[in-house]
Amino acid sequence: MYPVILAVGFILITAPCLAKEKITVTDLAGREVTLTKDPDRIIGIAPGTLRLILYVGGKNNVVGVEDIEKANPKTRPYWIVNSDLHLLPSIGPGGPNSINKEPDLEKVLTVKPDVIFITYLNKAKAEALQRKINIPVIVLTYGPFGTFNELVFDSIRLVGRILDKADRAEAVVNYVKDSQNDLRSRVQGFPAEQRPAVYVGGIGFKGTHGIERTETVYPPFEWVKARNVAMLAGKKGHLFVDKEKILSWDPDIFFIDSGGNELVRQDYVKKTDFYKGLTAFKNRKVYILHSFNWYMTNIGTVIADAYTVGKTLYPKQFSDVDLEEKADEIYGFLLGKPVHAQIANMFGRLGGSPELPGIVNGKQAVRRFYFNPPPVRRNDDV
């Protein structure tokens, strides 16, 4: 009988040691939340949340995904790499209409999460939700919509701390910062007066847009000190510019966001004279950038776009950079797998030229873009 008593005693003594650590954190809404560190079951709700979980390596803890994540599966690098997540149960529709709203509680409770990560939920609503379902709610943010803001670093670190993956989270933050520093250092000292004037059109914001939709504070331009003519408008953020204004600015180099490629192509066919009046189109200085604003900011794509802009504007300073290899390095680090080929197959090659009359190889008969996919629904754009 004694061995049995000793065995039971051993279990009683050691069982408490198996309990996970409790921690108290401050989320991005300024709330103090006490929860179990390294939770077994988690979900990410609202724009960009799942991406941050995957960046820090939390895939195996995810027990449900939003319907919007399963839609347009080739538009987001993190989903291309982790497409098997579509097998998980739905936790609600998601999408921009879910921002700062209570989630679908029936579906959320069905998957029994230990922690709920959610973006852009205000403090009062987060507190009310947590009290209602008695599950820790952690609010994250990327900062203002459609931009790159360093508040996202705080979100990444917070997810890493909760999932007991702080080292990985810090590595992700450092990789992004190192990329920014490399880009800036390459153009440091380049004479401002020698920088070509640039413009980016076709940027998506709550939908697909054509050449008139641009961005004044555009991260791929900002990080390489590009001379963005849209800044002449005297406004910040997303901007709708009429064609006459674009003609008056007449940028030396034109970039087209791949999300708006098809609309620009259609517009070119209808209003060819306008495009022929632009110096960049006449000189074949028109290039493709990949759309990074799909369900909040795809950080890896921002970095890849910035290297593309840098190599286009400053070829000597970026002579050692192969854009496809660089993109695969970026996605490989952030997501564990190079996916540039899949993205390029749908959206066109980074830095490639759209095939329009007079743009590529002098083929005046060409009437389509290098990328001319079927229309893609963009209601997941924020």
C-alpha positions in Angstrom: 0.0 0.0 0.0 2.8 2.4 0.7 3.9 2.8 -3.0 0.3 3.7 -3.9 0.2 6.4 -1.1 3.5 7.8 -2.2 2.4 7.9 -5.9 -0.8 9.7 -4.9 1.2 12.1 -2.8 3.5 12.9 -5.7 0.6 13.7 -7.9 -1.0 16.0 -5.3 2.3 17.8 -4.8 3.2 18.3 -8.5 -0.2 19.0 -10.0 -0.2 22.6 -9.0 3.1 23.1 -10.8 1.3 22.2 -14.0 -1.0 25.2 -13.8 -0.1 28.0 -16.3 1.2 31.3 -15.2 -1.3 34.2 -14.8 -0.1 37.6 -16.1 -1.6 41.1 -16.2 -1.1 43.1 -19.4 -2.1 46.5 -20.7 -3.7 46.2 -24.1 -3.8 48.9 -26.8 -7.0 50.3 -25.6 -5.3 51.0 -22.3 -7.1 48.3 -20.3 -5.4 46.1 -17.7 -6.3 42.4 -18.4 -5.4 39.4 -16.3 -5.2 36.2 -18.2 -3.4 32.8 -18.5 -0.1 33.1 -20.3 0.4 30.8 -23.3 -3.4 30.1 -23.8 -4.3 26.9 -25.6 -7.2 28.2 -27.6 -7.2 31.7 -29.2 -9.1 33.6 -31.9 -8.4 36.8 -33.8 -11.3 39.1 -34.7 -11.4 42.2 -36.9 -9.0 43.7 -39.5 -5.4 42.4 -39.3 -5.6 40.5 -36.0 -5.0 37.0 -37.4 -2.0 38.3 -39.4 -0.2 39.4 -36.2 -0.9 36.1 -34.5 0.6 34.2 -37.4 3.7 36.5 -37.5 4.6 35.5 -34.0 4.0 31.8 -34.6 0.6 31.3 -32.9 -1.1 29.3 -35.7 -1.4 26.1 -33.7 -3.4 27.9 -31.0 -6.0 29.4 -33.4 -9.3 27.6 -33.1 -11.6 29.6 -35.5 -11.4 32.2 -38.3 -13.6 34.8 -39.7 -15.5 34.2 -43.0 -13.7 37.2 -44.6 -10.4 35.5 -44.1 -11.6 32.7 -46.3 -12.7 35.0 -49.1 -10.3 36.1 -51.8 -7.7 33.7 -50.4 -4.9 34.8 -52.8 -4.9 38.5 -51.8 -3.1 38.2 -48.4 0.4 36.5 -48.1 -0.3 35.2 -44.6 -3.4 33.4 -45.8 -1.5 31.9 -48.9 1.0 30.3 -46.5 -1.7 29.2 -43.9 -4.6 28.4 -46.2 -5.3 25.2 -44.2 -6.9 27.5 -41.6 -10.0 27.5 -43.8 -10.8 24.1 -42.3 -11.4 25.8 -38.9 -14.9 26.8 -37.8 -16.3 30.2 -38.5 -16.3 32.8 -35.7 -18.4 35.3 -37.7 -18.3 37.3 -40.9 -15.6 39.8 -40.0 -14.8 42.5 -42.4 -14.8 46.3 -42.1 -18.4 46.3 -41.0 -17.4 44.5 -37.9 -15.0 47.3 -36.7 -15.8 48.4 -33.1 -18.8 46.1 -32.9 -19.6 43.2 -30.7 -18.7 39.9 -32.6 -21.0 37.0 -33.3 -21.1 35.7 -29.8 -22.8 32.4 -30.7 -20.0 31.5 -33.1 -17.3 32.8 -30.8 -18.5 30.8 -27.8 -18.9 27.7 -29.9 -15.1 27.4 -30.4 -14.4 28.0 -26.6 -11.5 30.4 -26.8 -9.3 31.1 -23.8 -8.4 34.5 -25.1 -9.9 36.8 -27.8 -7.6 39.2 -29.7 -9.5 42.0 -31.5 -8.5 45.2 -33.3 -10.1 48.6 -33.2 -12.6 47.9 -30.3 -12.9 50.9 -28.0 -12.2 50.6 -24.3 -15.8 50.6 -23.1 -17.0 48.0 -25.6 -14.0 45.8 -24.8 -14.8 45.9 -21.1 -18.5 45.2 -21.8 -17.7 42.3 -24.0 -15.3 40.7 -21.5 -17.8 41.0 -18.7 -20.5 39.6 -20.8 -18.7 36.4 -21.9 -16.1 36.1 -19.1 -13.3 35.6 -21.5 -10.2 37.9 -21.6 -10.4 40.4 -24.5 -7.2 41.9 -25.8 -7.4 45.0 -28.0 -4.8 45.5 -30.6 -4.2 48.2 -33.2 -2.2 49.0 -36.4 -2.8 52.7 -35.9 -4.7 54.7 -38.5 -6.3 52.7 -41.3 -4.4 52.2 -44.5 -1.0 53.4 -43.2 2.0 52.0 -41.4 2.2 53.1 -37.8 4.6 51.9 -35.2 1.8 51.2 -32.8 1.7 47.9 -34.6 5.0 47.0 -33.0 3.3 47.3 -29.6 0.6 45.0 -30.8 3.1 42.4 -32.0 5.0 42.5 -28.7 1.8 42.1 -26.7 0.6 39.1 -28.8 4.1 37.6 -28.3 4.1 38.1 -24.6 0.7 36.5 -24.1 1.5 33.5 -26.4 4.9 33.1 -24.7 6.6 33.9 -27.9 8.2 37.2 -26.9 11.5 36.4 -28.6 9.8 35.7 -31.9 7.8 38.9 -31.6 10.9 41.0 -30.9 12.6 39.4 -33.9 9.7 40.4 -36.1 9.8 44.0 -34.8 13.5 44.1 -35.3 13.3 42.7 -38.8 10.8 45.4 -39.9 12.9 48.1 -38.2 16.1 46.8 -39.8 14.5 46.8 -43.2 13.4 50.4 -42.7 16.9 51.4 -41.6 18.4 49.7 -44.6 16.1 51.4 -47.0 16.7 54.8 -45.5 20.5 54.4 -45.3 20.7 53.5 -49.0 19.2 56.9 -50.0 20.9 59.0 -47.3 22.7 61.9 -48.9 21.0 61.5 -52.3 20.5 65.1 -53.5 16.9 66.1 -53.1 16.8 68.0 -56.3 17.8 64.9 -58.3 15.0 62.8 -57.0 12.4 62.2 -59.6 8.8 63.2 -59.0 6.6 60.1 -58.4 2.9 59.3 -58.1 1.0 56.1 -57.1 -2.5 55.5 -58.3 -5.1 52.8 -58.0 -4.8 52.6 -54.2 -7.7 50.7 -52.6 -9.5 52.1 -49.6 -12.9 50.5 -48.6 -13.2 49.4 -52.2 -11.3 49.4 -55.5 -10.3 52.6 -57.1 -8.6 53.9 -60.3 -5.8 56.2 -61.1 -7.3 59.1 -59.2 -7.1 57.4 -55.8 -3.7 58.0 -54.2 -2.0 58.4 -50.8 0.0 61.4 -49.6 1.8 59.6 -46.8 2.7 56.4 -48.6 5.1 54.1 -46.7 7.0 52.7 -49.7 7.7 56.3 -50.8 8.4 57.6 -47.3 11.0 55.0 -46.5 13.1 55.9 -49.5 12.4 59.6 -49.4 10.6 59.6 -52.7 9.3 63.0 -54.0 5.6 62.3 -53.9 3.7 64.9 -56.0 0.5 64.2 -54.1 2.0 66.0 -51.2 1.5 69.2 -53.2 -2.2 68.8 -52.5 -1.5 70.0 -48.9 -3.5 67.2 -47.3 -2.6 64.0 -45.5 -4.0 60.5 -46.0 -6.0 59.0 -48.7 -6.8 61.4 -51.5 -9.0 61.5 -54.6 -7.3 63.6 -57.3 -8.9 64.7 -60.5 -7.1 64.0 -63.8 -6.4 67.6 -64.5 -4.4 67.9 -61.3 -2.5 64.7 -62.2 -1.6 66.3 -65.6 -0.5 69.5 -63.9 1.8 67.5 -61.6 3.0 65.3 -64.5 5.3 63.0 -62.4 8.4 61.5 -63.9 7.6 58.0 -62.7 4.2 56.4 -62.2 3.4 53.5 -59.9 0.1 51.6 -60.1 -1.2 49.7 -57.1 -2.0 46.2 -58.3 -5.4 46.3 -56.6 -6.5 49.0 -59.0 -4.8 47.7 -62.1 -7.9 46.5 -63.8 -9.8 49.8 -63.4 -6.8 51.8 -64.7 -6.6 49.5 -67.7 -10.2 50.0 -68.5 -9.8 53.7 -68.0 -6.8 53.8 -70.3 -8.8 52.2 -73.1 -11.5 54.8 -72.7 -9.3 57.9 -72.2 -6.0 57.1 -73.9 -5.3 60.7 -74.8 -5.2 61.6 -71.1 -2.6 58.9 -70.4 -0.5 59.9 -73.5 -0.4 63.4 -72.0 1.6 62.1 -69.0 5.4 62.1 -69.3 5.7 58.9 -67.4 3.4 57.0 -69.8 5.1 58.5 -72.8 8.6 57.5 -71.5 7.4 54.1 -70.3 8.2 54.8 -66.7 5.1 53.0 -65.3 5.6 50.2 -62.7 3.5 47.8 -60.7 3.5 47.7 -56.9 1.6 45.0 -54.9 -1.4 46.1 -52.9 -0.7 46.0 -49.2 -4.0 47.3 -47.9 -6.0 44.1 -47.7 -7.7 43.6 -44.3 -5.3 46.1 -42.8 -1.6 46.5 -43.6 0.3 43.5 -45.0 3.6 44.6 -43.5 5.8 42.3 -45.6 4.2 43.7 -48.8 4.9 47.3 -47.6 8.6 46.4 -47.3 8.7 44.6 -50.6 7.1 47.6 -52.3 9.6 50.0 -50.7 12.5 48.0 -52.1 10.8 48.1 -55.5 10.4 51.9 -55.3 14.0 52.3 -54.1 15.4 50.1 -56.9 13.3 52.0 -59.5 14.3 55.5 -58.3 17.9 54.8 -57.2 19.2 51.9 -59.3 22.8 52.4 -58.3 22.0 52.4 -54.6 19.9 49.3 -54.9 22.1 47.5 -57.5 22.6 44.5 -55.2 18.9 43.9 -54.7 17.0 41.3 -56.7 13.4 42.2 -56.1 12.0 38.7 -56.3 14.7 37.3 -54.0 14.1 40.1 -51.6 10.4 39.6 -51.5 10.9 35.9 -50.9 13.3 36.7 -48.1 10.8 39.0 -46.5 7.8 36.6 -46.7 10.1 33.7 -45.7 11.0 35.5 -42.5 7.6 36.8 -41.5 5.6 33.8 -42.6 8.0 30.9 -43.0 7.6 30.5 -46.7 8.5 32.4 -49.9 5.3 33.4 -51.7 6.3 36.1 -54.2 5.7 33.8 -57.1 2.1 33.1 -56.1 1.4 36.8 -55.6 3.1 37.8 -58.8 1.1 35.2 -60.7 -2.1 37.0 -59.7 -1.0 40.7 -59.4 2.0 40.9 -61.7 5.7 41.1 -61.1 7.0 43.7 -58.6 8.3 46.6 -60.5 7.0 45.1 -63.8 5.4 47.3 -66.4 1.7 47.2 -67.3 1.1 46.1 -70.9 -0.5 49.1 -72.5 -0.2 50.6 -75.9 3.2 52.4 -76.1 4.3 51.1 -72.7 5.9 47.7 -73.2 8.3 46.8 -76.0 6.7 49.3 -78.3 3.8 47.0 -79.0 1.2 49.6 -80.0 -1.5 46.9 -80.5 -1.4 45.7 -76.9 -4.7 46.4 -75.1 -4.2 44.7 -71.8 -2.2 44.9 -68.6 0.5 42.5 -67.6 -1.9 41.8 -64.9 -5.5 41.5 -66.1 -7.4 39.2 -63.7 -11.1 38.9 -63.3 -12.5 41.6 -61.0 -11.8 40.9 -57.3 -14.3 41.9 -54.6 -12.7 44.4 -52.4 -15.2 44.8 -49.5 -12.5 43.5 -47.2 -10.5 46.6 -47.8 -9.9 48.9 -44.9 
